[in-house]
C-alpha cells in the first residue's frame, strides 16, 4: 500500500531515535504546474492511510512493539510511565479512536502537523501496519485520569477554573465551552454530516503535561491541524493559568 515509503522506511531507521480531515490544495495556472510536477518526481507524495479494512488488534500489538511505538506511547498494560515525561511529549493512546490516530499519521506525513521525530516515524511505518497498530491502541481500556485532579470526584483547587471553562466557556471574551465538541466526559465522537464530519478525539484522562503542551501549541499556532482551525481559535484568548487549569481538569475526567 505504501510502496515508495519502503525506501523512506530504511532511511528513517538509519536516523532512528532522532528525538482529535483531509485537505486538498489546488494550484491554478500553468506557471505553478511545472514546479509541482518536478517536486512530485523528486520525492514520493505522502500516502494517505485509510481504513480500507478493519485493523487487526492482535497483529497490531506485535507491530506496536516491533515498530517501537510502545517505547514512547506506553500503555496501562505495559506498566511503563514514559508518558509522564516532564516535557509532556508522549500522549496516552489507550482506547483512542483509530480514525483519529490515522488522521494524525496522515498529518505528520504531509507536514500538516509538525514534529521532527514523529514525521520520521509516520513515514517509516506502512499503511497496513498503521491500521493494525491503531486498532490495537483502540482495543485497550480507555485512558484513565492520573493527573493533579482526582478522577470521578469534584474538581478542587486549580481544576475548578478548568471545569468552568470546559463546561461554560467565557462568552464575554468569546471563549467557547469545550463541552460543545468534546462532550461531558471528553470522549471521542463524530460531529457534523457528510464531508463536513469531524472526528473529536478522546481527551478525558489524557496525560496532563501533554494536554498543557498541546493547548499552548494550539494557542501559539505551532500546531494547526484541526478542522477549520477551530482549536487555534478556541485557545487564542486563554491565559497560561487557564490552560494549566484546563489540563488539570481534563486529566482527571
N, C-alpha and C positions, 0 to 999 in steps of 0.2 A: 504493500500500500504506500509506503514511503519512497521506495526506490532510491532516489538520489540522496536521501538522508543517510544511507549506509556509509557513504564517504564521510559525511559530516560527523556521523557517529564515531568513526575511527579517529577523526581529528579531535573531537571532544574528549575522547578517552585519553589522548596524549596530553591534554591540559586538565585532566581530572583534578577536582578539588581546587579550582581556581577561586574558589572562595566559599456574596455574589451577584454577545450579539455580534454577528459578523458584519463587517463594514467593507464595501467595495468602493474603490476610488477610480473614477473615470476621468481621464485626461483628454481634453479636446485639443484639436489642432495637429497638423502633420509635424510641426516642429517638435512636439513632445513625443511623438511615436518612435523616432529613431533612438533617442537615449533610453527609452523604456525597453525597446527590443534588445539593445545592447546589454542593458543591465540584466535582463532575463536570461540572456545567453551566458553571462558571466558567472551566475550562481543560480542554483535551484530555487524556485519560489517556495516560500514556506507552505508546508502541507496543511490541510485543514482536517484534522481528525474528527470524524463524525460517527456517532454510534450506529453504523450500518448493521451491526449485530449487537446483541446483548453481551456485555462483558462477562467473563468467567472469573468470579471472585476467587475460586480455588487456585486457578493459574495465576491470578493477579497477586496473590500472597507471595508466591515464589518470585514473581517478577519484581515486585516492590523491594524484595530483599536483594535479588541479583543486580538490579539497577541502582541499588544503594539509596533508594528513596527513604528507607527507614532510618538511615543514619542521621537525617535531619527531621523528617516528619515521623517521629516516634509515635507510637500509639499506646493506648492504655494497656493493650495486651503485651507489648514488648517490655514494659516495666522501665523504660528509659525516660529520662526527663530532659532530653535535648531541646524540646520546645520551650523550655523555661530559660533559655539563654538571656543574659542581661540585655542584649541588643534587640531582642524581640524578633529575631529573623524568621523563626520557623512556626508556621501555623499548625494547629491540630487539623487533621483531615478525617478524624473518626466520624463516620456517618455522613460526611459531606455529600451533597448531591453530585452524582457522576457527571452530569452535563455541565455543571459549574466548573469542575476540575478540568474537563476537556476544553472549556472556553478559556481558562487561564493558560493552558498549554498552547492553544492557538495564539493567544495574545503574546505570550513570551516568544514564540517562534516568529511572529510577524513584527515584533517590536512595539506593539500597542501597549504592552506592559514591559517596563524595563527592569532588569535585574541581571547583572552580568553572568552570575553563576547559573541561575535558572534558565536563562536563554540558551546556554550551552547544553544544559541537561535536557530541556524540552526538545532540542533538535537532535539529541543523541538517542532518543527512545522512539521506536517505531509506533505507528498508529495502532497496530494490533495490540502491542504491549500496553500502550497508554490506556486503551479501552478496558483491558483486563485489570490494570492497576487501579483505575478509577472505580471499577466495580468492587474491588477488594476493600478500598477505603470506605465506600458506601455501605458495605455489608457489616461494618463494625458498629458496635453500640454507639449511639450519639455521644459526641464530646460532652464532658461534664465540667461544670464550673469548678475552678480551683484558684480563683483569683482572690483579691483582698475582700470582696463581698462574699457572703455566705449563700450558696445555692439553696433555693427553696425558702429563704427567710426574707423578711422585710429588710430592705437595704438600710444601712446606718452610715453615719459619717459622710465621707466623700461620695458614696454611691447614691445618696439622696438626690443630689443635684442631677446626676446622670439619669436617674429614674424619671425625674420631671421632664428633662429634655427628651428622653426616649419616648415617653408616653404623651407629652403635651407639646413639645417644641417650645418656641418662643415667637409668637405671632408678631409681637411688636418689632422684632428685629428681622422678621422674615425667615426664621429658622424652623423648618418643618419638623413634625413629630416623626421620629424614626419608625414608630409602630405602624405608621401608614403603609409602609412597604414590607417591613421586617416582621410584623406580627407581634403578638403579645410576648411570645417566648423566644423570638429570634430564630425561628426555624425556616427552612427553605420552602419557598412557594413560587408559583408562576403568576405573574401579573400581566394583564393585557390579553389581546387576542391576535391570532394570525401572526403575520410577520413582525408585528409590534410587541409580541410577547417577550417578557423579560424574566429571566430566572434570578431569583433572590437567594443568596447562599445562606447556609447555617452560620449564624454569628453568636447565638446564645451559648455560653460556656467556652467560647474561644479563649485562647491564651491572652491575658490582659496586656502583656507587653507588646504582643503582635498587634492587637486591636489599637493600642495607643499609637504605634508607629504608622499603621495604615491610615488612621484618621488624620494624622499630621501630614502624611504624604498626599492624601486627597486634598487637604486644605491648601497645601503649597503648590499643587499641580504636578508634583513628582510622579504621582500615579494618576492616570486619567483614562482608564479603560472601562468606565461604567457607561451604560447606555445613555446617550444624550448628555453626558457629563453631569448626571444627576448627583453623584456623590461629591463632586467638586463644588457644586452649588450648595448642597446641603451642609457642608462643613465650613464654608467660606467665612462665616461670621462667628465660629466657635473659638473661644479662648483656650489657652493651654490648660487652664484649670477645668474647663468644661469637658475637654477631650479626655483628660485623666479620669474625670468622674464617670463619663460615659463608658470608657474602657473598663473601669472598676465594676460598674453595674452590669454590663453585658457579660463579663467573665463569670458572673455568679448566677446567670439565668439557668 
